[in-house]
Amino acid sequence: MARARILHLHGNFDLGGKEVRAVKLMNHFGDMAEHVILSANPDALSARAAIDTKIKVLFPGHNAPSLAGIPGMGRYRKIAQYMKKFHLILSYNWGAMDGVMAHTLYGRAMGLAPLIHHEDGFNEDEADRLSRKRNWFRTIALQRSHTLVVPSKSLQDIAVKNWHLPFEKVARFPNGIDVKLYSKSCQRGAFPGFKKRAGEVVVGTIAGLRPVKNIPRLVRAVAAAGDHVRLAIAGDGPARSEIAAEAERLGVSGRLMMPGFLRDPWRYAGLFDIFALSSDSEQYPISLVEAMAAGCAVTATDVGDVRHIVDAENKPYIVPRDDDALAAAIRDLANDPALCERLGLRNRNKAHSEYDEGRMFARYRQLYGSAMGRADFARQG
């Protein structure tokens, strides 16, 4: 059969959790599909580097209607017109919601292909409370979508309760990874500047350096946990200078390793003794599953489904969004190497038994193939 033409609508296409999954699926579909990616921020496209060079993909940029702007029927009509040449439309998070609204308003009249929306969580502006205005907008925009895909139970509950979607229209697909890769030994030089002296403990995190991740909280917690604790941060983003300034203020710059964005976490995640998340908002963080597969003990703020992802014995170290609570959890783990090793092993076993990406691929193949009427998608793999 001919290649499926798939349109992807993103608020930005910098490499984060949703982009990692989207790219993995694009690579998995191979030559069965060709892709067009629209980003509301045309300069935020760092995830394109992770797309296999064999994949047919186009970034039209200014040659396509913008997903950013003031809501309006004329603007929505232009977006809908652009959608007419595709077999499937995939939208991601709040940044693509204008595209979803355009499809809802004009989809039937223009005979547009099905739209499947993916919601992975919220930025800092909705970390504590969902916006009433956005809830109203989502409720209207999502009513004519084919399916809403979410990775977590908490998001599934929000979709039904706050956005008034029928339960059967919300598909919960937990994120998966290639767990076999994480059984390999860490590669020399994979984490530039990595240092660990005898008796030291390394707390690591993998995250986009955005305010919602609240990495300065992690810097403060590590500083309070003891002089033998180092912090390794793999990631980049607008909060980088704030993180460095906080480490300088606390006098722990010498214990901070922050080389920037690093691909292929399986090459270095096993270097961490403890994996930590300090976010104000998460739903189903892929980085957490990656760290578990690499055999890390985990401490994290109690957000989204984090508590349910880790092994049951690790749950006491999932703590409130509080500097002192996170520091205490890091201190307890850092001072008990045997506990860290035991929790890491249990997390590894859970990741390998429950979070392999093969199961995730099968679910998306079935959903996308069904929406397009393409049985060959469901059979792939």
N, C-alpha and C positions, 0 to 999 in steps of 0.2 A: 504494500500500500504506500501511497504518497506520505511524505513527512507531515506530521501534525504541526500546524503553525500555532505557537503558544505565545501570548502576550503576558508579560510580567509587569505589574505596577507596584513600585516601591516608593516610600518616602525618601529613602536614600539607599544606596547600594554599597555602602562601606561594609567591611567584613565583620559581621556580628552573628548571633545565633541563627536568626531567620535566613540570613544570606548564606551561611554555611550549609544549611539544609537545602535551600533552593538550588545552590550550585551542585551539591551532591546529586540531587535528583536530575538536574540537567545532564550531568556527566553520565549518570546511570542510564538515561533514556538514549544516549548515543545518537546514532543517525536516524532514529525513529522520529525525531522532532527537530524543528528549528525554532529559535527563540528571538523575541524582541524585548528589550528591557528598557522601560521608562522609569526614570528617577525624578521625583519632585525637586531634588537637588542634583542637577546634572554634573556637579563637580565632585559628588560623593559616590565614587565608583570603584573603590579599591578592591571590592570582591571580584571584579572581572578577571583579576590575575589568577584566581583559583579555578576558572573554567578551563576544562581541557581544550587544547588548541584544535582538536578535531571536531568540536561542537560548533554548529552553525549558529552564530548569535550576532545580533545587531544592536547597537546603542545609538538610536537616531537623534538623541539630544534635542537641539533646537528645531529639527525638522519634523517634530511631532508636537501635538498640543501639550501644554504644561499641566502637570498634576497639582501645581501650586498656584493659588490665586484666590480672588474673591468669588464665592459661589454665585452662579448665574446660569440661566437657562441656555444662553448662547454659548457660553464656555462649555457647559456640559454636552451640548449638541456636538461640538467639535470633537470632544473626547470620544463620544459614542460613534461618530462617523469613522474615527480612526480604528475603532475596534472591529469594523465590519469585515476585515480581511483575515480574521483569525478563527481557528477552530475551538480555542479555549482561552479564557482570560483568567489569570491568577493575580490576585491582589493581596497585599501584605500590610497589616497594621494600619494605624490611624493615618499615616502619611499618604496612603493610597485611597482614602475614603471618598474623595471627590470622584475618582474613577468608578467606585462602586455606585455612588449616587447617579452618575451619568448613565451607567448600565441599567439601573432600576428605572430611571425616567424614560429612557428611549429604547431599552432592550427589545421589548415586544414589537414596537412599531417598526424598528429597523431590522428585526430578525437576527439579533446578535447571538453569538455563541454563548454557552453557559459561562457564568462567572463563579469561581470558587474563591472565597476570601479566607485568608490565614491570619489569625490573631495570636500573637506570641507574648503580649504583655504591654506594659505602660511605661512611659517616660516619667521623669521626676514631677511633671506637672499633674500627674494622676497617681503618684506613688501612695499618697495617704487617703485620697478620696477621689472616686471617679467624677468627672465633670458631668453635671446634669445636662448641659447643652450638648456635649458630645454623645452622651447616652441617647438623647433624643434623636440626634443625627444618625447614629448607628442603627437605631431601631428602624427608622424609615429606609435607610440605604440598604440594609441587609435583607429586607423582607423578600426580595425577588432573586436573591443569590441562590445558586444551586445548592451550596453547602458552605457552612462555616467550619473550618478546621482549627482546632486548638490542641496544644500539647498537654494541658493540665486539667485536673478536675476543678480547680478553683475557677479557671476561665470558662469551663463548661457551665458551671453554676451561674457565673455572671451573665453569660450569653442568654441563658433561659430566664433568669430573674430580672436583669436590668435592661436587656435588649429585646426581650419578649419573643425570642425565637422558639419554635417548637423543638422539643428535645431531640426528635428524630432528625432534625436538620443540622444538628451540631455533631461533628465527628471528632472524637478525641483520639489523636494519634501521638503517643509519646515519641519524643525524639530518640533517634538511635545513632550509633556510631559503629565503625568497623572495629569491634573489640579485639580481633586477632592482632591488629597492629600494636596494641598496647601490651602484648606479651613480649615484645622485643625489647632488647636492652636499649637504654638511652644512648644517643649518638654523641660522640665527642664534638664539642663546639656548637651543639644545637641551641644552647642558651648562652649567647656571648657574654663573657664577663662573669660567668657563674663561679661563685666562691663558697666553700664550706670547709671550715677548719674543724679539727678534732673537738668534739664536745658541743659543736654548734648545731642548731636546728633551723631548717629552712622552711618558712611558710611561703607558699606560692599561690598566685592567682592568675587566671587568664581572663581578660576582660577588655572590652572597649572602654577607654578612659573617658567616660561621660559622667555627668553629675549624678545620675540615678544609681551608678555603681558605688558611689560614696567610698572611693579608695582612700581618701584622707582618714576616714574612720579606721580602716585597716592599718594605716601607718601608725595612728595613735595606739591602737591595740597592741601592735607588735612592739612599739616603744615601751609600753607598760609591762609587757610579758617577761622581759628579762634581757640582759645584755648579750646572752648567748643565742638570741633569736634573730635571724636575718629574714628579709622580705624580698621575694623575687616576683616581679610583675611583668607578665607578657601581654603586651597590648599597647595601643596608641590611641590618641584622641584629644579633644579640646581641654580635658582636665589635667593633662600631663604636667603643666607648669605649677598648678595648684598642689599636686601631689608632691612634687619635688620641693616646693616651698614649705610644705608641712613637715617633711622629713628634715629639712634644714632647721626649721624652728625648734624641733624637738631634739636636735643634735644626733640624729640617726642616719644621716646621709651616707655614712660609711657602711651601714648595714642594709642599704637599699640597692637592689639590682633592677634596673628598668631599661632593658635594651630596645624597647619598642615592640612593634608587631612581629610575631614569630609564627610562621606557618607550621603545620604538622605537629600538633601538641604531643602526639605519640613519641616524638623524638626526644622530648625533654620533660614531660609531666612527671615521670617517675623519679626525677631529681628532687622533687619536693617531699619533705617529711610530712607536712600538713598542707592540705589545700583549704583555702579560705575564701568565702564570699562575704562582702560587707554591704551588699546592695540594699537600697531602700525599696526596690521592687524587682521581682523576678517572677517567672512562672515555671518554666521547665528548662533551666540552663544547661546547654550542651556541655559547657566547660566542666560542670560538676560531674556529669556522667563520664567524661574523658578522664578526669582525675581519679574517679573511682576505678575505672578500668585499668589505670596505671598503678593501682594499689595504694592510694593515699587515704589516710585518715582525714576527716573533714570537720571543719567548724564553719558555721555560716549563720547569717541572720535568718530568722524564721519567716520567710516570704514565699509566696506561691506554693508550689508542691515540693519544696526542698526537703522538708521533714519526711515526706513519704518516699523520696527517691533514695535516700541513704539507707544503709542497713539498720535494722532495729537497734542494734547495740550502739550505733553512732548517734542516735537521736538526742541523747542528753547534751550534745555539743552543738545543737542547733538552737540558737539563743535569740532573745529579743534584739531589736534594732537599737543597741545601746553599746557605747564604747567600753564600759566597764565589763559588761557581760561577755563581749567578744574577747577582751583581753584576758579575762579569767579562763575562758575555754581554751584559748591558745596556750596560756601558762600551764594549765593542767595537762594538756597533751604534750607540750614540749618537755615537761619534767617527768614524763612516763614513757620512755621509748618502747617498752613492751606493749603498752596499751595502743600506741600508734601503730605498731606493726600488726597487732591483732585486728584493729579496726580496718586497717588498709586491706588486709587479706579478706575480711568479710565483705567490704565494699567491692573489691575486685570480683569476688564470686557472684555477687548480686548483679553487677554490671554485665558480666559475661553470660549469665543465665537469662536476663530480662531485657537488656537494652541493645541487642545487636541490631545493626541497621538493616539487615536482610528483612526482618519483620516490618520495619518502617517502609522500606521500598515496596513491599508487596501491597501494603495498605494504600499507598499513594497510587501505584499502578492501577489498582482496582477502581479507585475513586475517579481518577482522571480519565481512564479508559471508558468507564461507564458514562461519564458526563459527555464525552465526545462520541459515544457509540463505537468505540474502537476496541474490540475484543483483543486485538494484538497487543495492546498496552498491558492488559491484565495478564497475558500469558508470558510476557517478557521476563527475563531473569533466570 
